[in-house]
Amino acid sequence: MDPQTQKPKITVVDLPSFTLVGLTRDIIQKEEIDPQTGQIGKAYEEYFGKQINEQIPHRLYPKRTYCMYYEYQNPHDHDEIKYKMVLGEMVSEVTNLPEGLIAVKVPAHRFSRFDCGPGPIPKVIIDAWQSLPNLSPEELGGIRSYDYDIEVYPEDINVNENIKLELFIGLQN
């Protein structure tokens, strides 16, 4: 970690159930290294380029962007890990979903919240993710559950500036 990178502040939080609506992608981690095969960057380009957030009905916090990773397969094998991703917003109810969008209901859950930044995108979030394997369960606030992990980006996100964001890592109850 370079000296300009702040270590994220970590807090254990219990969140009530909520629903996200957005784009979905199946992610194969080893393909994310190459921009040609990686899906995460392409999903962000489509989401912001087509202003998909404006198509989501019943948004609770307009323009606050949630990127959730879930349904992990082989989470302990970095070469074979696969998971699903939904990029969207939290909603109050699910009705009349536009074509191509899905809804995912997350049950009440315990998370370790990382307060990240300020820093440039994507470095600030990459640094937070890369710190995870080095944290003991005591430092993390529990044992990672590998069921729901969520990045929360502020409403006024500008990828050309230093930003603050939150990373929520699912913990076992």
Residue, then its C-alpha position, 0 to 999 in steps of 0.5 A: m500500500d502506498p503512503q497516500t492510500q488511507k487504510p479503510k475504517i472498518t465497522v461491523v453493521d447489521l443491515p435490514s433486508f433490502t432489494l436492488v434492481g439493476l443490470t446483472r452479469d455472470i463474473i468469472q474472476k480470471e477473465e476480469i484481468d483482461p478488459q476484452t473478456g472482463q464483464i465488470g467494466k463493461a457493465y459499468e460502461e453500459y449502466f452509466g452510458k445508457q443511464i440505466n439508473e433513470q429507468i429503475p422504478h421506485r428508487l429509494y436513493p436516486k443516483r446512489t449506485y450499488c454494485m453487489y456480488y453474490e452467489y459465489q462459486n469456489p470462493h477460496d480458489h482465486d483462479e476458479i471463483k465465479y459469482k453474479m453481479v448486479l449493478g443498480e439502485m435500492v428500490s422500495e418495491v418491484t413493479n414493471l421492471p424494464e427489460g434486461l433488469i433484475a431484482v435481487k432481495v437481500p435478507a437482513h444480514r451482518f456486514s463489515r463496512f469499509d469506509c474507503g477513500p478519499g481516492p481515485i476510482p478505481k484505485v480506492i476500491i481495488d485497494a480495499w478489495q486487495s486488503l481483504p485477504n490480509l485481514s484476520p477475522e478479528e480485524l474484519g469483525g467476523i468470518r466472511s460469508y461469501d454470500y453478499d458483498i456490496e460496493v456503494y457509490p455516492e450520488d455525486i460520483n465523479v470518476n475523475e475526482n477523489i471519492k469516498l465510498e463504502l464496501f460491505i463484506g458479508l459476514q457469517n452470523 
